Amino acid sequence: MPYIILCTISLIGTIIGGILYMLEGAIPYGFVWVPWECTSFLLFCVTSLQEIAAVTIGIIVNIATETTVLGFCLHTCARFEILNHRLQRMIKGEKEGMRKSSINNISRLSKYVSFHLCIIRLAEMINDVFSPVIFIQFCISILIYVYCWAGNEVTLKSVELGDEIYHMDWILMTKNEQLDLLMIMKRSTKPIKFTSSFLVTLSLESYSNLLKATFSAFNLLQQL
């Protein structure tokens, strides 16, 4: 919510600033070049409104891109939390003697295995679709930390699922159910990673490496 308020204030401020430029008789934002002379009042108004609209659309697209990628990362994390909660609740039902039949439990556990595979496919699809966008945003955005944090959270959640299953009372389950859980644990050993194209993996380690490279380059330039 605070981010939405901040973006709304920035958008309103940008529009008001453009209007103030127009009232002063100048092209909005002062740094725009147009390939024609704004000699007539009509041409000046059309050009000014075009610049205001272009900057406004740019702000909206940038906000939509950043919130969409971040939202999908958090959605993937939430899916892992839901899967973990359902598995914990199923084990709790086993301990309370709420088991109905072995066939029913196997069928129910197979749905959790399918759900886990669906989460992995969702993450892979998100990464395939937004990888070029993440790469561009990673190069030009000041919110690099947000992307790295979100990608790091997805990686941690995908790995933590195997640890959570290991600490369950899986010994109460049948051998077939244990094998299904083992399948999920085995797949969890391969973490989900979001990448910015083929260049950088979104993680806090990548962010720290980027900071180190930046400071190294800055120190090198100071010594020249």
Order of alpha helices (4+ residues) and beta strands (2+ residues): alpha-alpha-alpha-alpha-alpha-beta-beta-alpha
